[in-house]
Amino acid sequence: MKKQRTKGEKGKVNSKNSGRNSLIILICFFFFSCGENVYVPKPRGYFRIDIQDTTYTPLKGKYPYFFEHSTRAYIDSLRRQEKYWINLEYPDLNATLHITYKNMDTNNLTDLINDSRTLVFKQIVKADDVLESHILDTATHLYGKIYELVGNDAACSFQFWVTDRQKHFLRGSLYLNQVPQNDSLAPLITYLKKDMMHLLKTFKWN
């Protein structure tokens, strides 16, 4: 004997079927959506620098100072404003080390040091911190200070000055010729700082 469903039972069945159909449509929508292209932010890019390939060459020319510099860089003395001022250009890294020289016969050491410090701390508004370290080598009569500027917006990340306290005073300022974003430029800055430390390690007065 075939049992007939009442109107109420038929309504319940239709409601169940409707719910089942909605679930199937939802699942299908989910799977089709997964097939679409979804934007995923690319990881931040970094400079690839092979530090192991770094080689150095002696400074050529008649200067009252001497150092070794990376073969990646070349000396530009054509745009100098004063005698013995040079730029150490890194064309493939888009960076420049500006070197200025003063003879202390006509300049006061205290004034030169204060001027250098003032130029460093003009950058402090764009830096998170300034790390200072001293240079002291009595054998080569080399005395000075290194300033490392820490922060994402510091265009000049490395500065230094050296003197023999008698005749010579030299100042170096490393600039990145691009929009400062030092978190993404960290490998580049690390490489250049290594170069600067080698320059100072081989530095002497002529």
C-alpha positions in Angstrom: 0.0 0.0 0.0 1.6 3.3 -1.1 1.7 6.0 1.5 0.7 9.4 0.3 2.5 12.5 1.7 0.5 15.3 3.2 1.0 18.9 2.1 3.1 19.6 5.2 5.4 16.7 4.5 5.8 17.8 0.8 6.8 21.3 2.0 9.5 19.8 4.3 10.9 17.7 1.4 10.9 20.7 -0.9 12.6 22.8 1.8 15.3 20.1 2.2 15.9 19.9 -1.6 16.1 23.7 -1.8 18.7 23.7 1.0 20.7 20.9 -0.7 20.6 22.8 -4.0 21.9 26.0 -2.4 24.8 24.1 -0.8 25.7 22.5 -4.2 25.7 26.0 -5.8 27.8 27.4 -3.0 30.4 24.6 -3.4 30.5 25.0 -7.2 31.0 28.7 -6.8 33.9 28.1 -4.4 35.7 25.8 -6.8 35.2 28.0 -9.8 36.5 31.0 -7.7 39.6 29.0 -6.8 40.3 28.7 -10.5 40.5 32.5 -11.0 43.7 34.5 -10.8 44.2 35.7 -7.3 46.6 38.7 -6.7 49.4 37.7 -4.3 51.9 40.5 -3.5 55.4 39.8 -4.8 58.2 39.6 -2.2 60.3 42.7 -2.0 63.3 42.7 -4.4 66.9 42.9 -3.2 70.1 43.7 -5.0 72.2 40.7 -5.9 75.8 41.5 -5.1 78.6 39.0 -5.2 80.8 40.3 -2.4 83.3 37.4 -3.0 84.2 38.9 -6.4 85.4 42.2 -4.8 88.9 43.2 -5.8 90.7 46.4 -5.0 93.1 48.7 -6.8 95.4 51.5 -5.5 94.4 55.1 -5.9 96.3 56.5 -8.9 97.4 60.1 -9.3 99.2 62.7 -7.2 97.3 63.2 -4.0 98.3 64.0 -0.4 96.6 60.8 0.6 96.4 57.1 -0.6 93.9 54.3 -0.3 92.7 51.2 -2.1 89.3 51.2 -3.7 87.0 48.7 -5.3 87.6 48.0 -9.0 83.8 48.5 -9.4 84.4 52.2 -8.8 86.4 54.8 -10.7 87.8 58.2 -9.7 86.1 61.3 -11.1 88.2 64.4 -10.4 86.8 66.5 -13.3 83.9 68.0 -11.3 86.0 68.9 -8.2 85.5 72.3 -6.6 88.8 72.4 -4.9 92.2 70.8 -5.4 92.4 67.1 -4.3 88.6 66.8 -4.1 87.4 63.6 -5.9 84.3 61.5 -6.3 84.5 57.7 -6.1 81.8 56.6 -8.5 80.0 53.2 -8.5 78.1 53.3 -11.8 76.5 49.9 -11.6 75.5 50.5 -8.0 74.3 54.1 -8.5 76.3 55.3 -5.6 79.0 58.0 -5.0 81.6 58.6 -2.3 82.3 62.3 -2.1 85.8 63.0 -0.8 86.9 66.5 0.2 90.4 67.5 1.4 91.6 70.5 3.4 95.1 71.6 4.2 95.4 72.6 7.8 97.9 75.4 7.1 94.9 77.6 6.3 92.2 75.8 8.2 91.5 75.2 11.9 91.1 71.5 12.9 88.4 72.2 15.5 86.4 74.1 12.9 86.8 71.3 10.3 85.6 68.7 12.8 82.6 70.8 13.8 81.7 71.4 10.2 81.8 67.6 9.5 79.7 66.9 12.6 77.1 69.5 11.5 76.8 68.0 8.0 76.3 64.5 9.6 73.6 65.7 11.9 71.7 67.5 9.2 70.9 63.9 8.1 69.7 62.9 11.5 66.1 64.1 10.8 65.9 61.4 8.2 67.7 58.7 10.2 66.6 56.6 13.1 70.0 56.7 14.8 73.7 57.6 14.2 76.4 55.0 15.2 79.8 56.6 15.9 83.1 54.8 16.0 86.7 56.2 16.4 89.7 55.8 14.1 93.0 55.7 16.0 96.3 54.6 14.4 99.3 56.3 15.8 101.7 54.4 13.5 100.3 56.0 10.4 99.1 59.2 12.2 95.5 58.5 11.4 92.8 59.9 13.6 89.1 60.3 12.9 85.6 59.2 13.3 83.0 57.1 11.4 79.3 57.9 11.3 76.8 55.2 10.2 73.3 56.5 9.7 70.6 53.9 10.4 67.1 54.3 9.0 65.0 53.8 5.8 65.2 57.4 4.6 68.8 58.3 5.2 70.3 59.2 1.7 73.8 59.3 3.1 74.4 56.1 5.1 78.1 56.3 5.8 80.3 59.3 6.6 83.8 59.7 8.0 86.6 62.2 8.6 90.3 61.6 9.1 93.3 63.8 10.0 96.9 63.6 11.1 96.3 66.5 13.5 99.1 68.5 11.8 98.6 69.1 8.1 95.9 67.0 6.5 92.1 66.7 6.9 89.9 64.5 4.7 86.2 63.9 4.8 84.1 61.2 3.0 80.4 61.0 2.4 78.7 58.0 0.8 75.5 58.8 -1.1 73.0 56.5 -2.8 71.8 58.2 -6.0 68.3 56.9 -5.7 65.2 57.1 -3.5 66.3 56.0 -0.1 64.6 52.8 1.0 67.3 51.4 3.1 65.4 48.2 4.2 65.3 47.0 0.6 68.8 48.4 -0.2 70.3 46.6 2.8 72.6 44.3 0.8 73.9 47.2 -1.3 74.6 49.3 1.8 76.3 46.3 3.5 78.5 45.9 0.4 79.4 49.6 0.2 80.2 49.8 3.9 82.6 46.9 3.5 84.3 48.9 0.7 84.5 52.0 2.9 86.1 50.0 5.7 88.7 48.6 3.3 89.4 52.1 2.1 90.1 53.3 5.7 92.1 50.2 6.5 94.5 51.0 3.6 94.4 54.7 4.1 97.7 56.7 4.6 99.0 60.2 4.1 101.6 61.0 1.4 
